[in-house]
């Protein structure tokens, strides 16, 4: 709860333009919707100017779990029901094999095919093969660059190898 409140508060601050998407797992979209509706209702009571409503639209990056079809259905429903306050405009998957990567575009319903799709790949396994599959599928690459355990942090050589593979293929890359 604290992170959502901190993000909501920061969106009202002088550096709001620097904020990116709010990252949320698909299974928590409805919970987030409740918070956003509460924030929107509070803003309505304060009678904020119409011009600020566009600024209030939350852009979301949704983490898609192992139940991919179910999670994508949650994203579809969320985007349809809450379009006035938030939009999932980015999807994030994890995949460790090229066949998993190549299957992702086929899973996307028509209304989600316009979204940016990032796939987190493992820097320790089949890196070049994964990056080539991402390029063929028209998806964006990302790697995990941290977490709560030391194993979640890649070695500098792994980050360089990832960037090198992306550059060699003239591929768009993103690290998170």
C-alpha positions in Angstrom: 0.0 0.0 0.0 2.8 2.4 0.9 4.4 2.3 -2.6 1.1 3.2 -4.3 0.6 6.1 -1.9 4.2 7.3 -2.4 3.8 7.1 -6.1 0.4 8.9 -6.1 2.0 11.6 -3.9 5.0 11.9 -6.2 2.7 12.3 -9.2 1.5 15.6 -7.6 5.0 16.9 -6.9 7.2 19.2 -8.9 9.1 16.2 -10.5 6.0 14.3 -11.6 7.2 14.5 -15.3 10.2 12.3 -14.3 8.1 9.4 -13.2 7.6 6.3 -15.4 5.0 3.6 -15.4 3.8 2.1 -12.2 4.7 -1.6 -12.2 2.1 -4.0 -11.0 1.5 -7.8 -11.2 -1.6 -8.7 -13.3 -3.2 -10.5 -10.3 -3.2 -7.2 -8.3 -4.8 -5.0 -10.9 -8.2 -5.0 -9.3 -6.7 -4.1 -5.9 -4.9 -1.2 -7.6 -8.1 -0.1 -9.3 -9.7 0.3 -5.9 -6.9 2.6 -4.7 -7.0 4.6 -8.0 -10.8 5.0 -7.7 -10.3 6.3 -4.2 -7.7 8.8 -5.3 -9.8 9.9 -8.3 -12.8 10.4 -6.1 -10.8 12.5 -3.6 -9.5 14.6 -6.5 -13.1 15.1 -7.7 -14.1 16.4 -4.3 -11.3 18.9 -4.5 -12.6 20.0 -7.9 -9.3 19.9 -9.7 -9.1 21.6 -13.1 -10.0 19.5 -16.2 -6.5 20.1 -17.6 -5.0 18.1 -14.7 -7.1 15.0 -15.5 -4.8 14.0 -18.3 -1.8 14.1 -15.9 -3.8 11.9 -13.5 -4.0 9.0 -16.0 -1.8 6.3 -14.5 0.4 4.4 -17.1 1.0 0.9 -16.0 3.5 -1.8 -16.8 1.9 -5.1 -16.0 3.9 -8.2 -15.0 2.5 -11.3 -16.6 3.0 -14.4 -14.6 2.9 -18.1 -15.5 -0.9 -18.1 -16.0 -0.4 -16.0 -19.1 -3.8 -16.3 -20.7 -5.5 -15.5 -17.4 -3.3 -12.6 -16.7 -3.8 -11.1 -20.2 -7.6 -11.4 -19.7 -7.1 -9.4 -16.4 -5.3 -6.7 -18.3 -8.0 -6.6 -21.0 -10.7 -6.2 -18.4 -8.8 -3.6 -16.5 -8.1 -1.5 -19.6 -11.8 -1.6 -20.5 -13.2 -0.8 -17.1 -10.7 1.8 -15.9 -9.6 3.6 -19.0 -10.5 7.0 -17.5 -8.0 6.6 -14.6 -5.3 4.2 -15.8 -4.1 2.2 -18.7 -1.8 -0.7 -19.0 0.3 0.3 -22.0 3.2 -2.1 -21.3 3.4 -5.8 -20.6 6.4 -7.7 -19.0 7.0 -11.4 -19.4 9.8 -13.7 -18.3 11.1 -16.4 -20.7 14.1 -18.6 -20.7 13.8 -20.3 -24.0 13.4 -19.1 -27.6 10.3 -21.1 -28.2 8.7 -19.4 -25.1 9.6 -16.0 -26.5 8.3 -16.8 -30.0 5.0 -17.9 -28.5 4.3 -14.6 -26.7 2.9 -12.6 -29.7 0.4 -15.4 -30.4 -1.0 -15.2 -26.9 -1.8 -11.5 -27.2 -5.4 -10.6 -27.9 -6.0 -8.1 -30.6 -6.5 -5.1 -28.3 -3.3 -5.8 -26.5 -1.1 -6.2 -29.6 -0.4 -2.4 -29.7 1.2 -2.5 -26.2 4.9 -2.5 -25.7 6.0 -6.0 -24.7 9.2 -6.6 -22.8 10.6 -10.0 -22.0 13.0 -10.5 -19.2 15.6 -13.0 -20.3 18.2 -14.9 -18.3 21.7 -13.5 -18.8 23.2 -16.9 -17.8 21.5 -19.0 -20.5 21.4 -18.9 -24.3 21.7 -15.1 -24.4 22.3 -14.6 -28.1 19.6 -17.2 -29.0 17.1 -15.3 -26.7 17.9 -11.9 -28.2 17.5 -13.3 -31.7 14.1 -14.8 -30.8 13.0 -11.4 -29.3 14.0 -9.7 -32.5 12.1 -12.2 -34.7 9.1 -11.8 -32.4 9.2 -8.0 -32.4 9.5 -7.8 -28.7 11.8 -5.8 -26.4 14.5 -7.2 -24.2 15.1 -6.6 -20.6 17.3 -8.2 -17.9 17.0 -8.2 -14.1 19.6 -5.9 -12.6 18.9 -6.3 -9.0 16.7 -7.6 -6.2 16.8 -8.6 -2.6 19.5 -11.3 -2.9 23.0 -11.0 -4.3 22.1 -13.6 -6.9 19.6 -11.2 -8.4 22.4 -8.9 -9.5 24.2 -9.8 -12.7 27.9 -9.6 -13.0 29.2 -6.6 -15.0 30.4 -9.0 -17.7 26.8 -10.4 -18.1 25.3 -6.9 -18.5 28.0 -6.1 -21.1 27.3 -9.4 -22.9 23.5 -8.6 -23.0 24.1 -5.1 -24.3 26.6 -6.4 -26.9 24.1 -9.0 -28.1 21.4 -6.3 -28.5 23.8 -3.9 -30.3 25.0 -6.6 -32.6 21.4 -7.3 -33.7 20.6 -3.6 -33.8 18.0 -4.4 -31.2 16.2 -2.1 -28.7 17.2 -3.0 -25.2 16.1 -2.0 -21.6 17.6 -2.9 -18.3 15.6 -2.8 -15.1 
